[in-house]
Amino acid sequence: MHSQDAPAPADAPERPDVLAHVAGNVRAFRIERGFSQEALAALAGVSRRMISGIESGEANVSLSTLDRLAQALGVSFSALVRPSGMRDNSRIDTLAWRGGNPDSRATLLGTVPATREAELWTWSLGVGETYRAEADAANWHEMLYVVEGALTVEMEGATPRKVTAGDFLIFSSDRPYRFANHGTTPVRFVRNVVF
């Protein structure tokens, strides 16, 4: 689902909410399962240094890395990013990605059960911003509705699709793709990820 995110600028005053919850959640799930940092790193395909940085709250972790950690820990993505005491995913409302442009951000609003889960997000991309995504597993789908501006969705091996305000796009996310704002104003859209 989730993919690469650009590191936040060094002078950014705000860090994504997700980092505040992920550190404690990853550590708690890792300990609960009896994994060392090395064992979790091996299972998730990331470095032990990354695990250490995540657990200390110092690493700027990508959404795709969080996906791999969730899979290695046997939990959902939302279980890693929500506040630890929250048991109902209907209102997570957590900033999970911020681009280099201050108008670029993604907030996980909530999830509901699907085959595994369905996620509801709000996104915005500032002028010139791009969000690159790795391929998801088979049977994952994206449902986008553009509220303002024009969003370009570029999928590997396909013609780019421009989605303007009031229009929508549904696609399988089983190959790399990216969201881009080639316009002159910010773009805001709603994103559902179903898997």
N, C-alpha and C positions, 0 to 999 in steps of 0.2 A: 504494500500500500504506500509505503510511505516514503522513502527515498531520501535523496541527499538534500541537506539544507546548507545554505551558505552560512559561514560563521558571522555572528553579529559584529558590527564595527566595534573597535576597541573602546571608543568613547560612548558607546550606547548606554543610556542611563537605566534602561530597563532590561532585565533578563527574562527569558520566557518562563512563565509559571511552571511549565513542565519540569524544569530543572530542579525546582524546589521540592517536588514530589518524587521524582525519579530516584534521586540519591538514596533516600530512605527505603523506597519500595524495592529497588534492586537488591540492596543489602539484606532486607528482611526476607525476601523470597529466596535469595541465595543461601542464607543461613538455614532457613526452614527446610531446604532441600539437601542440606549437608554438603554443598559445593564450596570448594575453595575459590578464590578469585581466578586462579590458574585454570581450574576445571571449567568454570563458567566461560572463561575466555575461549577455551578450546571448543566447547560446545557451540558457542555463538559465532565463532570465526572472527573474533576481535582480539586485540592485544590485552594482556593482563594490565598493562599501564592504562588502557582505556577504561577497564572495569574499575580500577583504583580511582581514576579521575572522575568517573560517573558517581561512584559512591561517596566521594568527598565533595561533590557538587562543583567541581572545578572544570570538568570537561564539557565542551560545547558539542553535544551528541546529536547525530543526525537521526531523522525519523526512521531511516532504514536500519540503522544500528539498533534502535529501540525495538523494531520488529524482530530482528534476529535474537535479541536478548529475551523478549517475551516468548518466542518459540522455544529457546533453549531452557527457559524456566518453566515452560508448560502453562503459561498464563496468557491472557489477552493483552493486546497493546494498551487498552484502556486501564487495565489493572496496574500497569506500570506508571501511567501518567496522572491518574486521579489522586486526590488527597487520600492518605492511608485509611482514614476512618470511614470513608464513603463506601457504602455497599450497594447503592442504587446508581446505575450509570445513566439515568435519564436526564441528569443535569450536571455534567462534568464542568463545562464552561472554562476550559483551561487553554491559555495561549501555548501553542506547541511549536510554532515556527515563526521566525522573524527574519526577513531578508535584509539586504543592505540598505534599501530605501525605507524610510520610516512609514511609508504607506503600505508596506508589504508585510502581511502577517496571516497566520492561520490559527483558528481557535477550534478545538474539539469541543463541540457543544454537548454531545451525548451519544450513547449507543443503545441499540436494542439487539436481542438475539436474532441471528439469521442462521445459515448453516453453521457459522461460528459467531459472527457479529456484523452489525451494520453501524457505520459511524456517520454522524452529522457534523459538518464543519462549516464555518464561515471563513472566507479567504478574501484577501485584498492584495493586489500587486501594484506597486508604484510604477510610474512611467519608466520603461526600460528594464524592469525587473524580470527575471526568469527563474523558475523553479524546476529543477531537473529531478526526474523520478526514475528509479530502477524498475525493471519488470517485476510484477507481482506474480504470485502463483496462478495456475490455471483456475478459472471460474471466479476470479475477482473482477469486479466491475466498478466503474466510476459513473456517477450521475451528477452532472453540473448544471446549475441554473445561474445565468448571469443577471445580476441586479443592476449593475451600472458599468458603463464602459464597454470595451471589447476585449475578449480573451482569445488568444490564439493557442490551440492545442496541437502540438506537433508530436506525432507518433512515428516510431521507427518504421520505415517502409511504407508510409502512407502520406497522402497529401495533407498539409496542415489545414486545420479547420478553424475558421474564425467564428466565434460565438458572441453575438452582440446582446445588449440589454434586452431582456424579455424572452430570450431564446435559451435553448438547452441542448446538451449533448450527453449521450449515454454511450460508453465504450468499454470494451474489455481492456484491462490494464496488464495483460500478460506479456507485454513488450515495453521497452523503455519509452518514456514519453516526457514531455515538458509542457509547462504552462508558461506563457509569455505575454507581456503587455507591450505591444509595439505601437500603442496609441499615444495620445498626448495628454490623457487624463488617467487617474487611477482606475483600476477595474475591481469591482466587488462581485463575488459570486458565492453561491452555496454549493458545497461539495458533499455528496453522499458516497461513501465507500462501502460496498457490500461484498462480503466474503463468507 
